[in-house]
Each structure stands twice: as C-alpha cells, then as structure tokens.
C-alpha cells in the first residue's frame, strides 16, 4: 500500500508520499552503520541521554501538533492523542534519567575470579511499527535504542506518514546525529531485503500475527535477534466483590479508547454470575451512550476507525459471530454517518463453537462471558491463543493477586485497565509475541551482554 494521509473522519485523501528509492535506503543504512562505529554509539553515554532529555521536552511542546496529526491520519481523538504524547515524553525522560544506572556492569560471583557483565550496543536495528499509536510505538523502541547506542531505521505504517516524519524531525531537533534514527517509506516486501542486510542486527515489530510470523521467520533465517508484540484478546475480569460502578467506567474506557484498536484493550469481559446482570446492564448502557464524533473535538470519546479496510473487516467479523449464535446487546453494525465509524458493540452468548471465541476484535466490540467461580475465570482466560495483558477487578486484593498469578499472560493489572508506563516491561506470550519493551528489560533486549572475567591467578 502506498503511503498516504487519508482522513478517516471525512474519508478524503489529504496527501500522498513517494516511497524512498533503493539509493535512499542504501544511503540511510550506510549512515546508520557508520554512526554505530563512531564514538556516539560506543563512547560516553551522556550525549545520547541529553538527546532523550531534549526529546522529552520537544514532545511535550509539540503535543497539540502531534495529537492533531494523529487525529488527521488515523482518527484518534485529540484528547487521547495528547495523553499518548505525554506518555512518550515520560518514556524519553525515564531513559534519560535511568539508563546510565541501568547499564552499569553487573557483578557475578564466580570461583574463576572477578566477573561482570557489560552492556554494549549491537548495531543497526530495524523497527516495523503499526498505526494505532503512531508516536508511542516509535518512542518505546527508539528511546532505549538511543540510550544504549543502537542506530535505528524504521518503517512505519503506510497510513501515518506525517506522524513518522514528524517524529524523525523531533529526534533530529533533539540533537541526534544523522543516522541515529531514520524514517523509511518502504513496502512490506522491502523488509525481507533489509533483514538480509548484514548491517541490520535486530528487528522489533509491533503488528498483526501475520506480519509477526513473516518478520520473525525471516529474522530467524538471517540469524537476527527479534522482538514481536502482536495481537491480544485480553480479559477484563469482574469478580463478585468488585466495585461495579468503577469496573463499568473502566471497562467502557478500556474498550472504546482508540476506537477499540488497542492490542491491550479489554476485549473479553469475564463477569461472575452474582454481579453479571448489574454489570452488563450498566456497561451496555454506557457503551450505547458514548460520544461519537469528530476526533478533533475535545469531547469525542469514540472516533472513526483507522481505515475503511479495518471497518469492513470488523463488520464481517461481527456478522460471522452473529451467524454462529452470538447475541447483539448493543450496536453490531457500521454507524450511519460519514467516516469510518463502527457502533459501540456488545456481544454475548459466544460459545467455543463460534469462531469469534478465539478471535481478536480490533475495534469497539466487547464480548461478555458469565462464569460461576474463580476457577472458571482462569479456565476461560487461559483458553485463548493470545497472552498479552488483562485486568482483574476485586475488593479482595489477595484473591485478585492469586488469580493474576494463574492467568497465562504477559501482564495483569488489578483494579485498573491494562496500560503502559516507562518503567513497566511490556509484552506477551503465546501468539501475542515474545520479548519485552520498556523498563530495564526493554533497554537490554538489543544489547551485547558481554561477560568479562579476570582470573584469580
């Protein structure tokens, strides 16, 4: 797909962008590789951390511009875009403040002698990023790469070219040298060629299972390190002792944020029978009354979906679920208005025989499941090909912690929707991918953990 800005609210094309030529791609790789072999990558960390500190300020100062560009290109309400930018600034600031300490050599007790592990960059990285969080997805890969000294080239989604260019420009304004971070407008087929290039030493991808499977296989073939953050079908568990009003409010937000196009968005609402009627009635009412409209308007809760293709795919998926027995409690169809809007939808009665049971709904569609006890919560939560995040609402923290430990997923949040913070490692298991981003772990995913030993003798 060609790079273009198509406003999902007006359904009008704003601007198209040409792919970078083979010569431009080669020049970008050459610059990045040359930078890796200079002192900027392998020398004093302070200049790199200064870039991140300046980037945090630039992100904050350009929050409105970035949020409006996201709204223009992929439909995110500006209020949500501003929160995304604030998170990005906090990530840059975290790595600026903490990386020197986190990358200190780690001592190891050994009978051989004095031993320690040092952390060094490995070379040029490739990032393949999606459209749903256009600035955040880049920041959480680029910030640790800058901190440790890995130059990075990135291919962003074809529907957010202006976001991609804006981000690269801000990194350069922050003082990063040419080659440190480079935006490439290239096709998906070009990724396979890039992964074969010996100058590329690793790849980070956030995206669909299909894209992850192809990129992961190619990286493995080329003996390159990869991290994959893929889809999710996260549970939102409401136990019989939960604060129902709080759970309802959190659930609506967790399902409708970013028009439901969130990998860690609440998708399977698992509610215990004793409180099911109370929760479902309030939840359905709240979903029906969500403010749908112009993503540029501050009061908008639900903006359009990112593209017509995404809207059509979701509509077909819901239709198939209903044909297989799902009950529609709210919504269930495209909104009758201009723009790629889908009505806030609640489905119930989904059995294991329904294909929807094992699918991810990447849009404003919630599935309701009613269970009897805690064991049933765990059984249903774990009966999924995905394992990214999840939430548990309960007034008994000990009980919730016990359940959190039994759920097979990369992250569990108690009494709050699944979210992201700079210091918290982010990632999943099963078909949700592997590896972690953010936190100490994310900083060291693409590091040479070099062992040095001094013999006792």
C-alpha positions as CSV (number, residue, x, y, z in Angstrom):
1,X,0.0,0.0,0.0
2,X,1.3,3.5,-0.9
3,X,2.0,6.0,1.8
4,X,-0.8,8.5,2.1
5,X,-2.8,10.6,4.6
6,X,-6.5,9.7,4.3
7,X,-8.7,11.4,6.9
8,X,-10.9,8.6,8.3
9,X,-13.4,11.2,9.6
10,X,-14.0,12.8,6.2
11,X,-12.9,9.8,4.0
12,X,-10.9,12.3,1.9
13,X,-7.3,11.8,0.8
14,X,-5.1,14.7,2.0
15,X,-1.6,13.9,0.7
16,X,0.4,11.0,-0.9
17,X,4.0,10.2,-0.3
18,X,6.5,8.5,-2.6
19,X,8.5,5.5,-1.4
20,X,12.1,6.0,-0.7
21,X,14.3,4.8,-3.6
22,X,16.7,1.9,-3.2
23,X,19.5,4.5,-3.3
24,X,18.0,6.5,-0.5
25,X,17.5,3.3,1.6
26,X,21.2,2.4,1.0
27,X,22.3,5.8,2.0
28,X,20.3,5.6,5.2
29,X,21.8,2.2,6.1
30,X,25.3,3.4,5.3
31,X,24.9,6.5,7.6
32,X,23.4,4.4,10.4
33,X,26.2,1.8,10.2
34,X,28.9,4.4,10.1
35,X,27.4,6.1,13.2
36,X,27.5,2.7,15.0
37,X,31.2,2.6,14.5
38,X,31.8,6.1,15.9
39,X,32.1,7.2,19.4
40,X,28.5,8.4,19.5
41,X,27.3,4.8,19.8
42,X,30.2,3.3,21.7
43,X,31.6,6.2,23.8
44,X,30.3,8.3,26.6
45,X,26.5,7.8,27.2
46,X,25.9,11.3,28.3
47,X,25.4,12.9,24.9
48,X,22.9,10.3,24.0
49,X,20.9,10.8,27.2
50,X,21.0,14.5,26.6
51,X,19.2,13.8,23.3
52,X,16.5,11.9,25.1
53,X,16.1,14.6,27.7
54,X,15.6,17.2,25.0
55,X,13.3,14.9,23.1
56,X,11.0,14.7,26.1
57,X,10.7,18.5,26.2
58,X,10.1,18.7,22.4
59,X,7.4,16.0,22.6
60,X,5.6,18.0,25.3
61,X,6.0,21.3,23.5
62,X,4.6,19.8,20.3
63,X,1.8,17.8,22.0
64,X,-1.1,19.6,20.2
65,X,0.5,19.3,16.8
66,X,1.3,15.6,17.2
67,X,-2.2,14.9,18.6
68,X,-3.9,16.7,15.7
69,X,-1.7,14.8,13.2
70,X,-2.7,11.5,14.7
71,X,-6.4,12.5,14.5
72,X,-6.0,13.5,10.9
73,X,-4.2,10.4,9.8
74,X,-5.8,7.6,11.9
75,X,-8.7,9.1,13.7
76,X,-7.5,9.1,17.3
77,X,-9.4,11.7,19.4
78,X,-7.1,14.6,20.2
79,X,-7.6,14.2,23.9
80,X,-6.4,10.7,23.7
81,X,-3.5,11.7,21.4
82,X,-2.3,14.3,23.9
83,X,-2.2,11.5,26.6
84,X,-0.2,9.4,24.2
85,X,2.3,12.2,23.7
86,X,2.6,12.7,27.4
87,X,3.4,9.0,27.9
88,X,6.0,9.3,25.1
89,X,7.7,12.2,26.9
90,X,7.8,10.3,30.1
91,X,9.4,7.3,28.3
92,X,12.1,9.6,26.9
93,X,12.6,11.2,30.3
94,X,12.8,7.9,32.1
95,X,15.6,6.6,29.8
96,X,17.4,9.9,30.0
97,X,17.4,9.7,33.8
98,X,17.8,6.0,34.4
99,X,19.9,4.4,31.6
100,X,23.3,5.2,32.9
101,X,22.5,3.4,36.2
102,X,20.6,0.5,34.4
103,X,23.6,-0.1,32.1
104,X,26.2,-0.3,34.8
105,X,28.2,-3.5,34.7
106,X,26.6,-6.3,36.7
107,X,29.0,-8.2,39.0
108,X,28.8,-12.0,39.1
109,X,30.2,-14.2,41.9
110,X,32.4,-16.9,40.5
111,X,35.1,-19.3,41.6
112,X,37.0,-18.4,38.4
113,X,37.8,-14.9,39.6
114,X,36.3,-11.4,39.3
115,X,33.5,-11.5,36.7
116,X,31.0,-9.0,35.4
117,X,28.6,-8.4,32.5
118,X,28.9,-5.2,30.5
119,X,26.1,-3.8,28.2
120,X,27.1,-2.7,24.7
121,X,25.2,-1.8,21.5
122,X,24.9,-4.5,18.8
123,X,24.5,-2.4,15.7
124,X,21.8,-1.0,13.5
125,X,18.2,-2.0,14.3
126,X,15.1,-2.2,12.2
127,X,11.7,-1.2,13.6
128,X,8.4,-2.1,11.9
129,X,5.6,-0.2,13.6
130,X,1.8,0.0,13.4
131,X,-0.6,2.9,13.0
132,X,-2.7,2.6,16.2
133,X,-0.2,4.5,18.5
134,X,1.9,6.3,15.9
135,X,4.2,8.2,18.3
136,X,4.2,5.8,21.3
137,X,5.1,2.7,19.2
138,X,8.2,4.6,17.9
139,X,9.2,6.1,21.2
140,X,9.2,2.8,23.1
141,X,11.7,1.3,20.6
142,X,13.7,4.4,19.7
143,X,14.3,5.8,23.2
144,X,16.1,2.7,24.5
145,X,18.0,2.3,21.2
146,X,19.4,5.8,21.6
147,X,20.2,5.2,25.2
148,X,22.3,2.1,24.5
149,X,23.7,3.4,21.2
150,X,22.0,1.3,18.6
151,X,21.2,3.4,15.4
152,X,17.7,2.6,14.2
153,X,15.8,2.7,10.9
154,X,12.1,2.4,11.0
155,X,9.2,1.5,8.6
156,X,6.0,3.0,9.9
157,X,2.5,2.0,8.8
158,X,1.6,3.4,5.4
159,X,-1.4,5.4,6.7
160,X,0.6,7.6,9.1
161,X,3.4,9.0,7.0
162,X,3.2,12.5,8.5
163,X,3.4,11.1,12.1
164,X,6.5,9.2,11.0
165,X,8.2,12.3,9.5
166,X,7.3,14.5,12.5
167,X,8.8,12.0,14.9
168,X,12.1,11.8,13.0
169,X,12.3,15.5,12.8
170,X,11.8,15.9,16.6
171,X,14.6,13.4,17.2
172,X,16.9,15.3,15.0
173,X,15.9,18.6,16.7
174,X,16.8,17.0,20.0
175,X,20.4,16.7,18.8
176,X,20.6,13.1,17.5
177,X,23.2,12.9,14.7
178,X,22.4,11.9,11.1
179,X,21.9,8.1,11.0
180,X,20.7,7.7,14.6
181,X,17.0,7.5,13.7
182,X,15.8,7.3,10.1
183,X,12.2,7.1,8.8
184,X,11.9,5.0,5.6
185,X,8.8,4.9,3.4
186,X,9.2,1.4,2.0
187,X,7.0,-1.5,1.1
188,X,6.5,-4.6,3.3
189,X,8.4,-6.7,0.8
190,X,11.4,-4.4,1.3
191,X,11.6,-5.6,4.9
192,X,12.8,-9.0,3.9
193,X,15.7,-7.4,1.9
194,X,16.6,-5.2,4.9
195,X,16.7,-8.2,7.2
196,X,19.1,-9.9,4.9
197,X,21.5,-6.9,5.0
198,X,24.5,-7.7,7.3
199,X,24.4,-4.2,8.7
200,X,21.0,-4.8,10.3
201,X,21.5,-6.7,13.6
202,X,18.0,-6.9,15.0
203,X,14.3,-6.2,14.4
204,X,11.5,-5.0,16.6
205,X,7.9,-5.4,15.3
206,X,4.6,-4.5,16.6
207,X,1.7,-5.6,14.5
208,X,-0.5,-8.4,13.3
209,X,0.1,-12.1,13.8
210,X,0.6,-12.4,10.0
211,X,3.3,-9.7,9.9
212,X,4.9,-11.1,13.0
213,X,5.1,-14.6,11.6
214,X,6.8,-13.4,8.4
215,X,9.2,-11.0,10.1
216,X,10.1,-13.4,12.9
217,X,10.7,-16.2,10.4
218,X,12.9,-14.0,8.2
219,X,14.9,-12.7,11.2
220,X,15.5,-16.3,12.3
221,X,16.6,-17.3,8.9
222,X,19.1,-14.5,8.9
223,X,20.2,-15.2,12.5
224,X,19.0,-11.8,13.7
225,X,17.5,-11.0,17.1
226,X,13.8,-10.1,17.0
227,X,11.1,-9.0,19.4
228,X,7.4,-9.3,18.4
229,X,4.5,-7.5,20.1
230,X,1.4,-8.9,18.3
231,X,-2.3,-9.2,18.9
232,X,-4.3,-9.7,22.1
233,X,-7.7,-10.8,23.4
234,X,-7.3,-9.5,26.9
235,X,-9.7,-10.5,29.7
236,X,-11.4,-7.9,31.8
237,X,-12.4,-9.8,34.9
238,X,-15.1,-8.6,37.2
239,X,-15.3,-10.7,40.4
240,X,-18.4,-10.8,42.6
241,X,-16.8,-8.5,45.2
242,X,-15.8,-5.8,42.7
243,X,-16.8,-2.1,42.8
244,X,-19.2,-2.4,39.9
245,X,-19.5,1.3,39.2
246,X,-15.7,1.6,38.9
247,X,-15.5,-1.6,36.8
248,X,-18.1,-0.4,34.4
249,X,-16.5,3.0,33.9
250,X,-13.1,1.4,33.5
251,X,-14.4,-1.2,31.1
252,X,-16.1,1.3,28.8
253,X,-12.9,3.3,28.6
254,X,-10.8,0.2,28.1
255,X,-12.9,-1.0,25.2
256,X,-13.6,2.3,23.4
257,X,-10.2,4.0,23.7
258,X,-8.6,4.5,20.2
259,X,-11.9,3.1,18.7
260,X,-11.1,-0.2,20.3
261,X,-7.9,-0.5,18.2
262,X,-5.6,-1.4,21.1
263,X,-3.6,-4.6,21.4
264,X,-4.0,-4.4,25.2
265,X,-7.6,-3.2,25.1
266,X,-10.2,-5.1,27.2
267,X,-11.9,-7.4,24.8
268,X,-13.3,-10.4,26.7
269,X,-15.3,-9.3,29.7
270,X,-15.5,-12.2,32.1
271,X,-18.1,-11.5,34.8
272,X,-19.1,-13.6,37.8
273,X,-22.7,-14.6,37.8
274,X,-23.6,-12.9,41.1
275,X,-22.9,-9.4,39.6
276,X,-23.4,-10.1,35.9
277,X,-26.8,-8.5,35.5
278,X,-25.8,-5.3,37.3
279,X,-22.5,-5.0,35.4
280,X,-23.9,-5.9,32.0
281,X,-26.9,-3.5,32.2
282,X,-24.7,-0.6,33.2
283,X,-21.9,-1.5,30.7
284,X,-24.3,-1.8,27.7
285,X,-25.9,1.5,28.6
286,X,-22.6,3.2,28.8
287,X,-21.4,1.8,25.5
288,X,-24.6,3.0,23.8
289,X,-24.2,6.5,25.1
290,X,-20.5,7.0,24.2
291,X,-19.9,10.3,22.5
292,X,-19.1,9.5,18.8
293,X,-17.8,12.3,16.5
294,X,-15.0,14.4,15.1
295,X,-11.7,13.3,16.6
296,X,-10.5,16.9,16.6
297,X,-13.3,17.8,19.1
298,X,-12.2,17.5,22.7
299,X,-15.5,15.9,23.9
300,X,-15.2,13.0,21.5
301,X,-14.8,9.6,23.1
302,X,-15.2,7.4,20.1
303,X,-13.6,8.4,16.8
304,X,-13.6,6.7,13.5
305,X,-11.6,3.5,12.8
306,X,-8.3,4.0,11.1
307,X,-9.4,2.9,7.6
308,X,-12.2,1.6,5.5
309,X,-10.5,-1.7,5.3
310,X,-10.4,-2.0,9.1
311,X,-14.0,-1.1,9.3
312,X,-15.1,-3.7,6.7
313,X,-13.0,-6.4,8.3
314,X,-14.6,-5.7,11.7
315,X,-18.1,-5.6,10.3
316,X,-17.6,-9.0,8.6
317,X,-16.2,-10.5,11.8
318,X,-19.2,-9.4,13.8
319,X,-21.6,-10.7,11.1
320,X,-19.9,-14.0,11.2
321,X,-20.1,-14.1,15.0
322,X,-23.8,-13.4,15.0
323,X,-24.5,-16.0,12.3
324,X,-22.7,-18.5,14.6
325,X,-25.0,-17.7,17.5
326,X,-23.7,-14.5,19.2
327,X,-26.3,-12.2,20.7
328,X,-26.1,-8.5,20.0
329,X,-26.7,-6.5,23.2
330,X,-25.7,-3.2,21.6
331,X,-24.5,-1.9,18.2
332,X,-23.5,-4.6,15.7
333,X,-23.1,-2.5,12.6
334,X,-21.4,0.4,10.8
335,X,-22.6,3.8,12.0
336,X,-24.9,5.6,9.5
337,X,-22.7,8.6,9.0
338,X,-19.7,9.8,7.0
339,X,-16.5,8.5,8.3
340,X,-15.2,5.0,9.2
341,X,-17.3,4.7,12.3
342,X,-18.5,1.4,13.9
343,X,-21.1,1.5,16.6
344,X,-20.1,0.5,20.1
345,X,-20.9,-3.1,20.2
346,X,-21.5,-5.7,22.9
347,X,-21.8,-9.4,22.1
348,X,-22.9,-12.2,24.4
349,X,-23.6,-15.9,24.1
350,X,-20.4,-16.7,22.3
351,X,-19.6,-20.4,22.6
352,X,-16.5,-22.4,21.8
353,X,-18.1,-23.5,18.6
354,X,-18.3,-19.9,17.4
355,X,-15.1,-18.8,15.5
356,X,-15.3,-15.5,17.4
357,X,-14.5,-17.3,20.7
358,X,-10.8,-17.5,19.7
359,X,-10.5,-14.2,17.7
360,X,-9.3,-10.8,18.4
361,X,-11.8,-8.0,17.7
362,X,-9.7,-4.9,16.8
363,X,-12.4,-2.3,17.1
364,X,-15.1,-1.1,19.6
365,X,-16.6,-4.6,20.1
366,X,-16.8,-6.3,23.6
367,X,-17.6,-9.9,24.3
368,X,-19.4,-10.8,27.5
369,X,-18.9,-14.1,29.3
370,X,-20.6,-15.1,32.5
371,X,-18.9,-17.6,34.8
372,X,-19.6,-19.1,38.3
373,X,-16.4,-19.0,40.2
374,X,-12.7,-18.2,40.3
375,X,-11.6,-21.4,38.6
376,X,-13.9,-20.7,35.7
377,X,-12.4,-17.3,35.4
378,X,-8.9,-18.8,35.0
379,X,-10.1,-21.6,32.6
380,X,-11.8,-19.1,30.3
381,X,-8.9,-16.5,30.5
382,X,-6.4,-19.2,29.5
383,X,-8.5,-20.7,26.8
384,X,-7.1,-18.3,24.2
385,X,-4.3,-18.4,21.6
386,X,-3.2,-14.9,22.9
387,X,-1.5,-13.9,26.1
388,X,-0.7,-10.2,26.2
389,X,-2.5,-8.4,29.1
390,X,-5.5,-8.5,31.3
391,X,-7.3,-6.8,34.2
392,X,-9.0,-8.1,37.4
393,X,-11.5,-6.0,39.4
394,X,-12.0,-7.1,43.0
395,X,-12.1,-5.6,46.5
396,X,-10.1,-8.6,47.8
397,X,-6.5,-7.9,46.6
398,X,-5.2,-11.2,47.9
399,X,-7.8,-13.0,45.9
400,X,-7.0,-10.9,42.8
401,X,-3.3,-11.5,43.2
402,X,-3.8,-15.2,43.3
403,X,-5.9,-15.1,40.1
404,X,-3.3,-12.9,38.4
405,X,-0.6,-15.5,39.0
406,X,-2.7,-18.2,37.4
407,X,-3.7,-16.3,34.2
408,X,-1.3,-17.1,31.3
409,X,-0.4,-13.7,30.0
410,X,2.4,-11.2,29.9
411,X,0.8,-8.6,32.1
412,X,-2.1,-8.4,34.6
413,X,-3.4,-5.2,36.2
414,X,-5.6,-5.2,39.3
415,X,-8.4,-2.6,39.6
416,X,-7.2,-0.7,36.6
417,X,-7.3,-1.3,32.9
418,X,-4.1,-2.7,31.3
419,X,-1.9,0.3,30.5
420,X,1.7,1.2,29.8
421,X,4.4,3.1,31.7
422,X,8.0,3.8,31.0
423,X,9.3,1.7,33.9
424,X,7.0,-1.3,33.3
425,X,8.1,-4.1,30.9
426,X,5.6,-4.5,28.1
427,X,5.0,-7.7,26.1
428,X,3.2,-11.1,26.0
429,X,3.4,-14.8,25.4
430,X,1.8,-17.3,23.1
431,X,0.6,-15.8,19.8
432,X,0.9,-12.3,21.4
433,X,4.6,-12.5,20.6
434,X,7.9,-12.5,22.6
435,X,10.4,-10.2,24.1
436,X,9.7,-7.1,26.1
437,X,9.8,-3.3,25.5
438,X,10.2,-0.6,28.1
439,X,11.7,-0.8,31.6
440,X,15.1,-2.3,32.4
441,X,14.3,-5.3,30.2
442,X,13.4,-3.3,27.1
443,X,16.7,-1.3,27.4
444,X,18.7,-4.6,27.3
445,X,16.7,-6.6,24.7
446,X,19.2,-5.5,21.9
447,X,22.3,-5.3,24.0
448,X,25.5,-7.3,23.8
449,X,25.7,-8.7,27.4
450,X,29.4,-9.1,27.3
451,X,31.0,-11.3,30.0
452,X,34.4,-10.3,31.3
453,X,36.4,-12.5,33.7
454,X,39.7,-11.8,35.5
455,X,41.3,-15.0,36.7
456,X,42.2,-15.3,40.3
457,X,45.7,-16.3,39.2
